[in-house]
Amino acid sequence: MLSLQLCSANPKPALLNPSFKPFLNPRTLKPPKPYEKRKLIAISSVLQWNRKPELAGETPRVVVITSGKGGVGKTTTTANVGLSLARLGFSVVAIDADVGLRNLDLLLGLENRVNYTVVEVLNGDCRLDQALVRDKRWSNFELLCISKPRSKLPIGFGGKALVWLVDALKAREEGSPDFILIDCPAGIDAGFITAITPANEAVLVTTPDITSLRDADRVTGLLECDGIRDIKMIVNRVRTDMIKGEDMMSVLDVQEMLGLALLGVIPEDSEVIRSTNRGYPLVLNKPPTLAGLAFEQAAWRLVEQDSMKAVMVEEEPKRRGFFSFFGG
């Protein structure tokens, strides 16, 4: 039987919590014995969370969050990763590029504050700063919706209009944001092409099932054809019990099939539905949930352009009795 073990490409701990206190005083650490070496490495990595992540690359980082298949968690990822970046001290603008079926404002609890959209900005009915909705919980996080629900875009709206929008965000008087996250609509039609046009990075959200993986593989090819080479993957809704029972593909299997760097692994969590209905993202929950911590880890890696590795560790074989040959 094989089990899944996840580790970061750079040694880092398993949680991101500003109030977290190391359980061992580093002053009392003694030179480790050979059998204690791995334990000491784990402790030293925990202490690394006391620093702020270093922003890699040129700002603003324009990242499109896509998948191809609907319902895999793109909008949930955008909301939680965006707020995690804001909590780390970076300025973030999240753009909901789903025309007529926007949901990002609902997940953030900002649906009653969206008065203007990008369509009104392009028509000259309002200024760009009027269409931006600033989150009251974290003032360095802003939401921008392309259009109102059940509305249609003008025929001339396309990738060039979104490129103009990103350039306008860069040229704002209060300064350019550190991150511009684009929540891409499902599918690979005109809405998808419009959303990926201004991006120079992509986060591909997928689940460990064959339908999602086939769509993700197709989207990866389209992103590369558009010139986006920095593509990382988030595997969502992972259930370790099903992986151990060989009823679900492991994260390593997914990574081998798609050939992408792994940004994060999000476990299946019933709290996702509760947070969605409340308009309160997982990363703000106290105490934090496993899925919320996983989103925070993914945001940390996104800042430093880091990745993680999925490693398969072989377990000790169980002793089999005589009747096991007959299914006993």
C-alpha positions as CSV (number, residue, x, y, z in Angstrom):
1,M,0.0,0.0,0.0
2,L,1.3,3.5,-0.8
3,S,0.5,6.6,1.1
4,L,1.0,10.3,0.1
5,Q,3.5,12.6,1.7
6,L,3.8,16.2,0.7
7,C,6.8,18.4,1.2
8,S,7.9,21.8,0.0
9,A,10.7,22.3,-2.5
10,N,12.2,24.6,0.1
11,P,11.9,23.3,3.7
12,K,8.9,25.1,5.2
13,P,6.5,24.2,7.9
14,A,3.0,22.9,7.7
15,L,1.1,26.0,8.9
16,L,0.9,29.7,8.3
17,N,-0.4,31.4,11.4
18,P,1.0,34.7,12.7
19,S,0.1,33.8,16.3
20,F,1.8,30.5,16.1
21,K,4.5,30.0,18.7
22,P,7.2,27.4,18.3
23,F,6.8,24.5,20.7
24,L,10.5,24.3,21.4
25,N,12.9,27.0,22.5
26,P,15.7,27.2,19.9
27,R,18.2,28.2,22.6
28,T,17.8,24.8,24.3
29,L,18.5,22.8,21.1
30,K,21.6,20.6,21.3
31,P,23.5,19.2,18.4
32,P,21.4,16.4,17.1
33,K,22.2,12.8,17.2
34,P,22.0,11.0,13.8
35,Y,18.6,9.7,14.5
36,E,17.4,13.1,15.6
37,K,18.5,14.9,12.4
38,R,15.2,14.9,10.6
39,K,13.4,16.1,13.7
40,L,15.7,19.1,14.0
41,I,15.1,20.0,10.4
42,A,11.4,20.1,10.9
43,I,11.7,22.4,13.9
44,S,14.0,24.8,12.1
45,S,11.6,25.0,9.3
46,V,8.8,25.9,11.6
47,L,10.8,29.0,12.8
48,Q,10.9,30.3,9.2
49,W,7.3,31.4,9.4
50,N,8.5,34.3,11.6
51,R,9.6,36.1,8.5
52,K,7.6,37.8,5.8
53,P,7.8,36.1,2.4
54,E,9.9,37.9,-0.2
55,L,8.1,39.0,-3.3
56,A,9.7,37.5,-6.4
57,G,9.4,38.8,-9.9
58,E,8.3,42.2,-11.3
59,T,5.2,43.8,-9.9
60,P,2.4,43.8,-10.6
61,R,2.2,40.0,-10.9
62,V,-0.8,39.3,-13.2
63,V,-2.0,35.8,-12.4
64,V,-5.0,34.1,-14.0
65,I,-6.7,31.3,-12.1
66,T,-8.2,28.8,-14.5
67,S,-9.2,25.2,-14.9
68,G,-11.2,24.6,-18.0
69,K,-13.8,22.5,-16.1
70,G,-16.4,24.2,-14.0
71,G,-17.0,23.5,-10.3
72,V,-13.4,22.6,-9.4
73,G,-12.8,25.6,-7.1
74,K,-11.4,28.4,-9.2
75,T,-13.5,31.2,-7.4
76,T,-12.9,29.7,-4.0
77,T,-9.1,29.6,-4.7
78,T,-9.2,33.2,-6.0
79,A,-11.0,34.4,-2.8
80,N,-8.8,32.5,-0.3
81,V,-5.4,33.0,-2.0
82,G,-6.2,36.7,-2.6
83,L,-7.1,37.4,1.0
84,S,-4.1,35.3,2.2
85,L,-1.8,37.6,0.1
86,A,-3.5,40.7,1.6
87,R,-2.9,39.3,5.1
88,L,0.7,38.9,4.2
89,G,0.9,42.6,3.5
90,F,0.6,42.7,-0.3
91,S,-1.8,44.8,-2.2
92,V,-4.2,42.7,-4.3
93,V,-6.9,43.4,-6.9
94,A,-9.1,40.5,-7.8
95,I,-10.9,40.7,-11.1
96,D,-14.0,38.5,-11.6
97,A,-13.9,37.9,-15.3
98,D,-16.9,35.6,-15.5
99,V,-19.5,37.5,-17.5
100,G,-23.1,37.2,-16.4
101,L,-22.3,34.4,-13.8
102,R,-20.0,36.1,-11.4
103,N,-19.7,34.6,-7.9
104,L,-16.5,36.1,-6.4
105,D,-18.4,38.9,-4.8
106,L,-20.6,36.3,-3.0
107,L,-17.7,34.3,-1.6
108,L,-16.1,37.5,-0.3
109,G,-19.4,38.9,1.2
110,L,-19.2,42.0,-1.0
111,E,-22.2,41.4,-3.2
112,N,-24.2,44.4,-1.8
113,R,-21.3,46.8,-2.4
114,V,-20.8,46.3,-6.1
115,N,-22.4,49.4,-7.7
116,Y,-20.3,49.8,-10.8
117,T,-18.4,47.3,-13.0
118,V,-15.8,47.4,-15.8
119,V,-18.6,47.9,-18.4
120,E,-19.6,51.2,-16.8
121,V,-15.9,52.2,-16.7
122,L,-15.5,51.5,-20.4
123,N,-18.7,53.4,-21.2
124,G,-17.5,56.4,-19.2
125,D,-20.3,56.2,-16.6
126,C,-17.9,56.0,-13.7
127,R,-14.2,56.2,-12.8
128,L,-12.1,53.1,-12.2
129,D,-11.7,53.8,-8.5
130,Q,-15.5,53.9,-8.2
131,A,-15.8,50.4,-9.6
132,L,-13.1,49.0,-7.2
133,V,-14.7,47.6,-4.0
134,R,-12.3,47.7,-1.0
135,D,-12.6,45.0,1.6
136,K,-13.3,46.4,5.0
137,R,-11.5,43.6,6.7
138,W,-8.3,44.1,4.7
139,S,-8.0,47.5,3.1
140,N,-5.2,46.3,0.7
141,F,-7.6,43.9,-1.0
142,E,-10.0,45.2,-3.7
143,L,-12.5,43.5,-6.0
144,L,-13.4,44.5,-9.5
145,C,-16.2,42.8,-11.4
146,I,-16.4,42.8,-15.2
147,S,-20.2,43.0,-15.5
148,K,-23.4,42.7,-13.5
149,P,-25.2,39.4,-13.1
150,R,-27.2,38.2,-16.1
151,S,-25.8,41.0,-18.3
152,K,-24.1,40.8,-21.7
153,L,-20.8,42.4,-22.7
154,P,-20.5,44.8,-25.6
155,I,-19.5,43.1,-28.8
156,G,-16.2,45.0,-28.8
157,F,-15.1,43.8,-25.4
158,G,-12.2,41.4,-25.5
159,G,-8.6,40.8,-24.5
160,K,-7.5,44.3,-25.5
161,A,-10.1,45.8,-23.1
162,L,-8.8,43.7,-20.2
163,V,-5.2,44.6,-21.1
164,W,-6.2,48.3,-21.0
165,L,-7.8,47.6,-17.6
166,V,-4.7,46.0,-16.2
167,D,-2.6,48.9,-17.5
168,A,-5.0,51.4,-15.8
169,L,-4.5,49.6,-12.5
170,K,-0.7,49.8,-12.9
171,A,-1.0,53.6,-13.5
172,R,-3.1,54.4,-10.5
173,E,-2.1,57.4,-8.5
174,E,-2.1,55.4,-5.2
175,G,0.4,53.0,-6.8
176,S,0.3,49.7,-8.7
177,P,-0.9,46.6,-6.8
178,D,1.5,43.8,-6.1
179,F,-0.9,41.2,-7.4
180,I,-3.7,41.2,-10.0
181,L,-5.7,38.0,-9.7
182,I,-8.1,37.2,-12.6
183,D,-10.8,34.7,-11.9
184,C,-11.3,33.0,-15.2
185,P,-14.6,31.6,-16.4
186,A,-15.1,27.9,-17.1
187,G,-14.6,26.6,-20.6
188,I,-12.2,27.6,-23.4
189,D,-14.4,30.0,-25.3
190,A,-14.1,33.8,-25.8
191,G,-14.4,34.5,-22.1
192,F,-11.4,32.2,-21.4
193,I,-9.3,33.9,-24.1
194,T,-10.2,37.4,-22.8
195,A,-9.2,36.4,-19.2
196,I,-5.8,35.0,-20.0
197,T,-4.7,37.8,-22.4
198,P,-3.1,40.2,-19.9
199,A,-1.7,37.4,-17.6
200,N,1.9,36.4,-17.4
201,E,1.3,33.6,-14.8
202,A,-1.3,31.0,-14.4
203,V,-2.6,28.9,-11.6
204,L,-4.4,25.8,-12.8
205,V,-7.0,24.4,-10.4
206,T,-7.9,20.8,-10.8
207,T,-9.4,17.9,-8.9
208,P,-8.1,14.3,-9.0
209,D,-10.6,12.9,-11.4
210,I,-10.2,12.0,-15.1
211,T,-12.7,14.6,-16.5
212,S,-11.0,17.5,-14.7
213,L,-7.5,16.3,-15.7
214,R,-8.4,16.0,-19.3
215,D,-9.7,19.6,-19.4
216,A,-6.7,20.8,-17.4
217,D,-4.4,19.2,-19.9
218,R,-6.2,21.0,-22.7
219,V,-6.1,24.3,-20.9
220,T,-2.3,23.9,-20.2
221,G,-1.7,23.6,-24.0
222,L,-3.8,26.8,-24.7
223,L,-1.9,28.7,-22.0
224,E,1.4,27.8,-23.5
225,C,0.2,28.7,-26.9
226,D,-0.7,32.1,-25.6
227,G,2.9,32.6,-24.2
228,I,2.2,31.8,-20.6
229,R,5.0,29.6,-19.4
230,D,4.8,30.0,-15.7
231,I,2.0,27.6,-14.9
232,K,1.5,26.1,-11.5
233,M,-1.1,23.7,-10.3
234,I,-3.4,23.4,-7.3
235,V,-5.0,20.0,-6.6
236,N,-8.3,20.6,-4.9
237,R,-10.7,18.4,-2.9
238,V,-8.1,15.7,-2.1
239,R,-9.2,12.8,0.2
240,T,-6.4,10.8,1.7
241,D,-8.8,8.0,2.7
242,M,-9.8,7.4,-0.9
243,I,-6.2,7.6,-2.0
244,K,-5.2,5.0,0.5
245,G,-8.1,2.9,-0.7
246,E,-6.9,3.4,-4.3
247,D,-10.3,4.9,-5.2
248,M,-8.8,8.3,-6.0
249,M,-5.7,9.3,-7.9
250,S,-2.8,10.5,-5.8
251,V,-1.3,14.0,-6.1
252,L,1.8,12.4,-7.5
253,D,-0.3,10.7,-10.2
254,V,-1.9,14.1,-11.1
255,Q,1.5,15.8,-11.3
256,E,2.9,13.1,-13.5
257,M,-0.1,13.3,-15.9
258,L,0.0,17.1,-16.2
259,G,3.7,17.7,-15.8
260,L,3.2,21.0,-13.9
261,A,4.8,22.5,-10.8
262,L,2.7,21.9,-7.7
263,L,1.6,25.1,-5.9
264,G,-0.7,23.5,-3.3
265,V,-2.9,20.6,-2.2
266,I,-6.3,21.4,-0.7
267,P,-8.0,18.7,1.3
268,E,-11.7,18.0,1.1
269,D,-13.3,20.2,3.8
270,S,-17.0,20.5,4.7
271,E,-16.3,24.0,6.0
272,V,-16.0,25.3,2.4
273,I,-19.8,25.2,1.9
274,R,-20.4,27.0,5.2
275,S,-17.9,29.7,4.4
276,T,-19.3,30.2,0.9
277,N,-22.9,30.6,2.3
278,R,-21.7,33.1,4.9
279,G,-19.5,35.1,2.4
280,Y,-16.5,34.5,4.8
281,P,-13.4,32.9,3.2
282,L,-11.8,30.0,4.9
283,V,-8.5,31.7,5.6
284,L,-10.3,34.1,8.0
285,N,-11.7,31.3,10.2
286,K,-10.6,31.0,13.8
287,P,-9.4,28.4,14.5
288,P,-8.2,27.8,11.0
289,T,-9.3,24.8,9.0
290,L,-7.1,22.4,7.1
291,A,-8.2,23.7,3.8
292,G,-7.7,27.3,5.0
293,L,-4.1,26.5,6.0
294,A,-3.5,24.9,2.7
295,F,-4.6,28.0,0.8
296,E,-2.3,30.1,3.0
297,Q,0.6,27.8,2.2
298,A,-0.2,28.1,-1.6
299,A,-0.3,31.9,-1.3
300,W,3.1,31.9,0.4
301,R,4.6,29.8,-2.4
302,L,3.0,32.1,-5.0
303,V,4.7,35.1,-3.5
304,E,8.1,33.5,-3.6
305,Q,7.5,31.6,-6.9
306,D,8.1,28.4,-5.0
307,S,6.6,25.0,-5.4
308,M,6.1,21.8,-3.5
309,K,6.8,18.1,-4.2
310,A,4.5,15.1,-3.9
311,V,6.4,12.1,-2.7
312,M,5.1,8.5,-2.4
313,V,6.4,6.7,0.6
314,E,6.0,2.9,0.8
315,E,4.4,1.7,3.9
316,E,5.4,-1.4,5.8
317,P,3.4,-4.4,4.4
318,K,0.8,-5.8,6.7
319,R,1.1,-9.3,7.9
320,R,-1.1,-11.6,6.0
321,G,-2.6,-14.7,7.5
322,F,-3.6,-17.9,5.9
323,F,-7.2,-17.0,5.4
324,S,-6.2,-13.7,3.7
325,F,-5.7,-15.7,0.5
326,F,-9.4,-16.4,0.6
327,G,-10.4,-12.9,1.5
328,G,-10.4,-13.4,5.2
